[in-house]
Amino acid sequence: MPGNKTVSDGHIFQFKNCRILRNHSIFVEDLWVRDGKIIDPEKLFYVEKGYADFQVDCKNAIIAPGFIDVQINGGFGIDFSSNFDDIEGGVQKVAKGILQHGCTSFCPTIISSSKEVYKKVLPKIKIKAGGRDGAEILGVHVEGPFISKEKRGAHLLENMATYDNGFSDVLDMYHDISSVRIVTLAPELPRSLDVIREFVDRGVVVSLGHSMASLSQGEEAVKHGASFITHLFNAMLPFHHRDPHLVGLLASYKHPPDLRIIYYGIISDGIHTNPCAERIAHRTHAKGLVLVTDAIAAMGFPSGQHQIGPQLIEIRNKRAMIAGTETLCGSIATMNQCVKYFYEATECTMVDALESASLHPARLLKITDRKGSLDYGTDADFVMLDDSLNLLATYIGGELVWDSKLGYDRVVNHGTRRI
């Protein structure tokens, strides 16, 4: 028998009896993995004369790219904006916890905070590869404090800030932006266009949100490089037929030629966004839709009071609100729940639902060379699901990191050695 190590010493895994999502379709085909990457079986067979070291029977499961959450404030009792005692440990706890939700990559999100908080937290959250210890950390999403006071939502008024002196005020506020991947700001603030351009030049995704902006102000921001809208419909002026405000960006014809797609986050938890609104957004601009959880520290916790930053929040009827008020302050939904709810609420295709949590956020972050699809050469980060989109297993780099029957601690590199 010919050798099986002509290109790499890495073991070759064949995932068989499965249906895979590739090129916007779900079809029957095996998935091949080596050295944490998805490989082309034709090259393996005909060029390398190789074969599988291990075979994994998927029992007709759907294999889709791993989910990417670009807005998550915490979970499992950890709040990224206030967990000062062990910042790295807290982020890692969430990174591991969300494996059970199908998340293989995420952007820890920091809400509007003081200079002192940013100085403590931002340098401690590092970009980190994923694995059995947790999902990949893609960089920080800094939500505020350069946002509208009128649309601050659960963000504290005392933390609101402006950049009257331009980007120097941004650097003074954040202290360290080396790990910042996304920033949410209100484009109507003075000097916003200069700040947006500087962020984009530094490789940071600019998102528009918590804003009183008109459509024209949003369009100008997009012309200067903004490419995302933070939790569409929430914390912004509502659609109006004479000025549709930021919502109108989904149908605007004024985007520059090199930015045909504006992306936008949707919290599809059955609470933050009415199903009719989700259907309108999806049918208007499906390619830009990015599912986000906006999850807080109380994600998965029972009803009662819990801490988010310096505030008490209360969970009632699956809603997270500032204690004593009716103001929503984030979601307690998980990404796999959002995918399933979105699929059912909008009656979209299964492909649309899955790509809204994988391919679209990868495109937003410009990481499709390695994330968001099952294309050859990309990272073997994927999930297994049944026909009802219930999560069965999560893989990172081709390694099983969570299994619905085994959990975390008992997962092993499973498979049958080819004889």
C-alpha positions in Angstrom: 0.0 0.0 0.0 1.4 3.4 -0.9 2.6 5.7 1.9 0.1 8.1 3.5 2.5 10.9 4.5 3.7 12.3 1.2 2.8 15.9 2.1 2.3 15.9 5.9 2.8 13.7 8.9 -0.7 14.7 10.2 -3.4 12.2 10.4 -6.2 12.3 7.8 -9.8 12.2 9.0 -12.7 11.3 6.8 -16.1 12.4 8.0 -18.5 10.2 6.1 -22.3 9.6 5.9 -22.9 13.4 6.2 -24.4 16.3 4.4 -22.2 19.3 4.2 -22.8 23.0 3.6 -20.6 24.3 0.9 -21.1 26.9 -1.9 -24.5 27.9 -0.5 -25.9 24.4 -0.8 -26.3 21.4 1.4 -25.4 18.1 -0.3 -24.2 14.6 0.5 -20.4 14.5 0.5 -17.6 13.4 2.8 -15.5 16.0 4.6 -11.7 15.4 4.8 -9.4 17.0 7.4 -5.7 17.1 8.0 -3.5 19.3 10.2 -6.6 21.2 11.3 -7.5 22.2 7.7 -10.2 21.0 5.2 -8.5 19.3 2.3 -9.4 18.4 -1.3 -10.0 14.6 -1.5 -9.2 14.6 -5.2 -5.7 15.9 -4.6 -5.3 13.5 -1.7 -6.3 10.5 -3.9 -4.8 11.3 -7.3 -1.7 13.3 -6.4 -0.7 12.1 -3.0 -2.1 8.6 -3.3 -3.3 9.0 0.3 -6.2 7.7 2.3 -8.0 8.2 5.6 -6.2 7.3 8.8 -9.5 7.7 10.7 -13.1 7.6 9.6 -15.9 9.2 11.5 -19.5 8.0 10.9 -21.7 11.2 11.1 -24.9 9.2 10.9 -26.5 11.5 8.3 -25.8 14.7 10.3 -25.5 18.1 8.7 -22.0 19.6 8.9 -21.9 23.4 8.7 -19.1 26.0 9.4 -18.7 26.9 13.1 -20.6 29.8 14.4 -19.0 33.2 14.9 -20.4 35.6 17.4 -19.2 39.2 16.9 -21.2 40.7 19.8 -21.2 38.9 23.1 -20.8 40.7 26.4 -20.2 37.7 28.6 -21.9 34.6 29.9 -21.7 31.9 32.6 -21.5 34.5 35.3 -18.7 36.5 33.6 -19.1 40.1 32.4 -16.2 41.2 30.2 -16.6 44.8 31.3 -16.4 44.2 35.0 -14.5 40.9 35.7 -11.4 42.7 36.9 -10.1 40.0 39.3 -9.3 37.5 36.5 -9.9 39.0 33.1 -8.1 36.4 31.1 -9.6 33.5 33.1 -13.1 35.0 32.7 -12.8 35.3 28.9 -11.5 31.8 28.7 -14.4 30.5 30.7 -16.8 32.0 28.2 -14.7 30.8 25.3 -15.0 27.2 26.6 -18.7 27.6 27.5 -19.9 28.7 24.1 -18.5 25.6 22.5 -21.7 23.9 23.6 -23.5 26.6 21.5 -21.6 25.8 18.3 -19.4 28.9 18.6 -15.9 28.3 17.3 -14.9 32.0 17.2 -16.1 35.2 18.9 -15.4 38.8 19.7 -15.6 39.6 23.4 -17.6 42.8 23.7 -17.0 45.6 26.1 -19.8 48.0 26.8 -19.4 51.8 27.4 -17.0 52.1 30.3 -14.6 54.6 31.9 -11.0 55.1 30.9 -9.8 53.2 33.9 -11.9 50.1 32.9 -10.5 50.2 29.3 -7.0 50.5 30.6 -7.5 47.4 32.8 -9.4 45.2 30.4 -8.4 45.9 26.8 -4.7 44.9 27.2 -5.7 41.7 28.9 -8.0 40.3 26.1 -5.6 38.9 23.5 -6.3 37.3 20.1 -6.0 33.6 20.7 -6.5 30.5 18.6 -9.3 28.1 19.4 -9.1 24.5 20.6 -10.3 22.2 23.3 -9.9 25.0 25.8 -12.3 27.3 24.0 -13.4 29.1 20.9 -11.0 31.4 19.0 -10.8 35.0 20.3 -10.9 37.1 17.1 -10.4 40.5 18.9 -12.5 42.8 21.0 -15.7 44.5 20.0 -15.8 47.8 21.8 -19.4 49.0 22.0 -19.2 52.7 22.9 -18.6 55.0 24.7 -18.8 57.3 21.6 -22.6 56.8 21.2 -25.8 58.8 21.5 -26.9 59.7 25.0 -30.5 59.4 23.9 -30.0 55.9 22.5 -27.6 54.6 25.1 -29.9 51.8 26.2 -28.4 50.0 29.2 -25.1 52.0 28.9 -24.5 54.4 31.7 -24.9 58.1 31.0 -21.8 58.9 33.0 -19.7 56.8 30.6 -20.8 58.6 27.4 -18.0 60.4 25.6 -17.2 62.4 22.4 -14.2 62.8 20.2 -14.1 66.5 19.7 -10.4 66.3 19.2 -10.6 63.5 16.7 -8.8 60.2 17.0 -6.5 61.4 19.8 -9.6 61.3 22.1 -10.2 57.7 21.0 -6.6 56.7 21.9 -6.8 58.6 25.2 -10.1 56.7 26.0 -9.2 53.2 25.0 -5.4 53.3 25.9 -4.7 50.1 23.9 -6.4 49.2 20.6 -4.1 46.5 19.5 -6.7 43.8 20.0 -9.8 45.8 19.0 -11.5 44.3 16.0 -14.9 46.1 15.9 -16.0 49.5 17.4 -19.6 50.7 17.6 -20.1 54.4 17.4 -22.8 57.0 16.6 -22.0 58.6 13.2 -23.8 61.8 14.1 -21.2 62.8 16.7 -18.9 65.6 15.6 -15.6 64.4 13.9 -17.1 60.9 13.3 -16.1 60.7 9.7 -12.5 61.4 10.5 -12.6 58.8 13.3 -14.2 56.2 11.1 -11.6 56.7 8.4 -8.8 56.3 10.9 -10.2 53.1 12.4 -10.7 51.6 9.0 -7.1 52.5 8.0 -6.0 50.6 11.2 -8.0 47.5 10.1 -10.8 48.0 12.6 -14.4 47.3 11.6 -16.6 50.3 12.3 -20.2 49.6 13.3 -23.0 52.2 13.5 -25.3 51.9 16.5 -26.8 53.4 19.7 -27.5 56.3 17.4 -29.9 59.1 16.4 -28.4 59.3 12.9 -30.4 60.1 9.8 -30.1 57.9 6.7 -27.8 60.6 5.1 -25.5 60.6 8.1 -25.4 56.8 7.9 -24.6 56.9 4.2 -21.8 59.3 4.8 -20.4 57.0 7.4 -20.5 54.1 5.0 -18.7 56.1 2.3 -15.9 56.7 4.9 -15.6 53.0 5.6 -18.3 51.9 8.1 -19.5 48.4 7.2 -21.7 47.2 10.0 -24.8 48.1 12.0 -25.0 47.1 15.6 -28.2 45.1 16.5 -30.5 46.5 13.8 -33.7 48.1 15.1 -32.4 48.2 18.7 -31.0 51.5 20.1 -31.6 53.6 17.0 -34.4 55.7 15.5 -37.1 53.6 14.0 -37.9 53.4 10.3 -39.8 56.3 8.9 -41.0 56.7 5.3 -39.4 60.2 4.9 -36.2 59.3 6.7 -35.7 55.6 7.3 -32.6 56.4 9.5 -29.9 53.7 9.8 -32.4 51.0 8.9 -32.5 52.5 5.4 -28.9 51.5 4.8 -30.2 48.0 4.0 -31.7 49.4 0.8 -29.5 52.4 0.1 -28.0 52.8 -3.4 -25.3 55.2 -2.2 -22.7 52.7 -1.0 -19.3 53.1 -2.7 -18.5 50.6 -5.5 -16.0 48.6 -3.4 -18.6 48.2 -0.6 -21.7 46.7 -2.1 -22.8 45.0 1.1 -23.6 46.7 4.4 -23.7 44.1 7.2 -26.0 44.3 10.2 -26.5 42.4 13.4 -29.8 40.8 14.4 -30.5 39.5 17.9 -32.9 36.7 17.0 -34.0 35.7 20.5 -37.7 36.3 20.1 -37.5 39.3 22.4 -35.2 42.0 20.9 -36.6 41.8 17.4 -40.1 41.0 16.3 -40.3 38.1 13.8 -42.0 40.5 11.3 -39.0 42.8 11.6 -36.6 40.0 11.1 -38.5 38.9 8.0 -38.4 42.4 6.6 -34.7 42.7 7.1 -33.9 39.3 5.7 -36.1 39.8 2.6 -34.6 43.2 2.0 -30.9 42.4 2.4 -30.3 38.7 3.2 -26.6 38.8 2.3 -25.7 41.3 5.0 -27.5 39.7 7.9 -25.3 38.6 10.8 -26.8 36.8 13.8 -25.4 38.0 17.1 -26.4 37.0 20.7 -25.6 40.2 22.5 -25.4 37.8 25.4 -24.7 39.0 28.9 -23.2 37.4 32.1 -26.6 35.9 33.0 -26.8 33.8 29.8 -28.2 30.5 30.8 -28.9 31.6 34.4 -32.4 31.2 36.0 -34.8 34.1 36.7 -33.7 36.6 39.3 -31.1 39.4 39.7 -27.6 39.2 38.3 -24.7 41.6 37.8 -23.8 43.3 34.5 -21.0 45.8 34.9 -21.9 48.1 37.8 -25.6 47.5 37.3 -28.1 45.0 38.6 -30.1 43.3 36.0 -33.2 41.1 36.4 -34.3 38.2 34.3 -38.1 37.9 34.0 -39.9 35.8 31.5 -36.6 35.1 29.6 -35.9 38.8 29.4 -32.9 40.5 30.8 -33.7 44.0 32.0 -32.2 46.7 34.2 -33.5 45.8 37.6 -36.7 47.7 38.4 -37.3 48.9 34.8 -38.5 47.5 31.5 -35.2 48.4 29.7 -33.7 45.5 27.9 -29.9 45.2 28.6 -28.8 42.3 26.5 -29.8 38.8 25.6 -29.6 35.5 27.4 -29.9 33.6 24.2 -27.2 31.3 22.8 -26.1 31.3 19.2 -27.5 27.9 18.4 -30.8 29.1 19.8 -30.6 32.2 17.6 -29.9 30.2 14.5 -32.8 27.9 15.1 -35.2 30.7 16.1 -34.3 32.7 13.0 -34.8 29.8 10.7 -38.3 29.1 12.2 -39.3 32.8 12.5 -38.4 33.9 9.0 -39.0 30.7 7.1 -35.7 31.3 5.4 -33.7 28.4 4.0 -31.5 26.4 6.3 -28.5 27.6 4.3 -29.4 31.2 5.0 -29.8 30.6 8.7 -26.5 28.8 9.0 -24.5 31.3 6.8 -25.9 34.2 8.8 -24.0 32.8 11.8 -20.8 31.8 9.9 -20.1 33.0 6.4 -21.5 36.5 6.9 -19.6 37.4 10.1 -16.5 36.0 8.5 -17.0 38.2 5.5 -17.6 41.2 7.8 -14.3 40.5 9.5 -12.6 39.7 6.2 -11.4 36.3 7.4 -13.0 34.1 4.8 -9.6 32.7 3.8 -9.8 30.6 7.0 -13.2 31.0 8.6 -16.9 30.9 7.8 -17.0 28.1 5.2 -16.0 24.5 4.5 -13.8 25.5 1.5 -10.6 23.6 0.9 -7.7 25.1 2.9 -9.9 26.8 5.5 -9.8 25.9 9.3 -11.7 22.8 10.1 -14.0 24.6 12.5 -17.5 23.1 12.1 -20.6 21.9 13.8 -22.8 18.9 13.4 -26.6 19.3 13.5 -29.7 17.3 13.0 -32.5 18.2 10.6 -34.1 20.5 13.2 -30.9 22.4 13.7 -30.3 20.9 17.1 -26.5 21.0 17.8 -24.9 17.6 18.0 -21.2 18.4 18.2 -18.6 21.1 17.8 -15.2 20.8 16.2 -12.2 23.2 16.1 -9.3 22.4 13.8 -10.9 19.0 13.1 -10.8 18.1 16.8 -14.0 17.3 18.7 -14.3 19.9 21.5 -17.9 19.3 22.5 -20.4 16.5 22.1 -24.1 16.6 23.0 -23.9 13.2 24.7 -20.4 13.5 26.2 -20.1 17.2 27.0 -16.5 18.5 27.4 -14.4 16.4 29.6 -15.1 13.0 27.9 -14.6 14.0 24.3 -11.8 12.3 22.5 -10.5 12.2 18.9 -12.9 9.6 17.9 -12.9 7.5 14.8 -12.1 4.1 13.4 -8.6 3.3 12.2 -8.6 2.3 8.6 -7.3 -1.2 8.2 
